[in-house]
Amino acid sequence: MTRITIERSHNLGIEEARQRAQVLADRLSSQYDVRCSWNGDCLEFKRSGADGRIEVGDDSVRVELKLGLLLSALGSTIRREIENTLDKSLQA
């Protein structure tokens, strides 16, 4: 099992950061059959072979992802994609 953790700071405020996380969740749901739900300021997501969470704070966002055996081989590619998407999503 591969674990990926990525943290980024932002200056959007928590409400705007939550909205952008929801847009990302909607995209994941439609493209990759990911199930997402909010638990406070934490967006939890799950699909076959992967699960994780996006913790939204006042000035930071932290993504934690656990990949199952089959997706672990794509870990570095998945990490890069998350970093790029997160960086674009958090631009003011």
N, C-alpha and C positions, 0 to 999 in steps of 0.2 A: 504494500500500500504506500502510495506517495502522498505527502502532505505539502500543500502550498500555502504560504502566508505572505500577504502583500499588504502594506500599509502606506497610505498617502495622506498628506495634509491637504486641507482646503480652506477657503475663506467664504464659502457659500452660505453658511448657517445651516442648522440641522434640518429645517423644513425643506429647503431647496435641495440639500444633499439626499434627503429621503425621496423626494420626487424623482431625482435623477436615478437613484437606485431602483425605483419602481419601473422606470422606463427600461432600464437594463433587464430587470426581471421579466417584464413583458416580452422583450426580445428573446430572452433565453427560453421562455415558455413556448413561444411560437416556433423557434428554429430548432430547439433541441429537446423538446418534450420534458422540460424541467418544471417541477411543481414548486411553487414559492408561497411563503406565508410570512407575515410580519409577527414578531413576538417583541413588543415594545419597539425599540429602535434597532432591532436586529431582524434582517431579512434572511430567513432560513430557506434553503433550496435543496432539492433532491431529485435525482434521476437514476436510472439504472447505471451502476458503476461509479457514481460520484455523488457526494453531498457536501454541503458547506453552509457558510453564513457570511453575510455582509453586515458588519457592525457600523452603524452610522453615528458619529459623534458631532459635537459642535464645530470641531475644526479638524477632524480626521475621519477616514474611512479605512476599515480593516477587513480584508477578505481572507477567509480561511476555507480551504478546499481539501477534501480527502478523495483521492482517486483510487478506485479498485484496481485489481490486477491488470485487466485488459487496457484500461486507460492510462495506467502508470507509464507505459512505454511512450506516451505522448506528453508526458509531464512538462518537459521544457517548452514545447510548442504551446501548450495550454497556458503555462505561466506567462509567456511572452504576449499571448493574445489578451489575457486578463490585464496585464500591465498597460498595454496600448489602449484598450477599451476604457480602463479606469482613468488613465491620464486624460483622454479625450472627454470623458463624461464630467470630470471635475474642473475643467477649464471654466473660468468665470465669464 
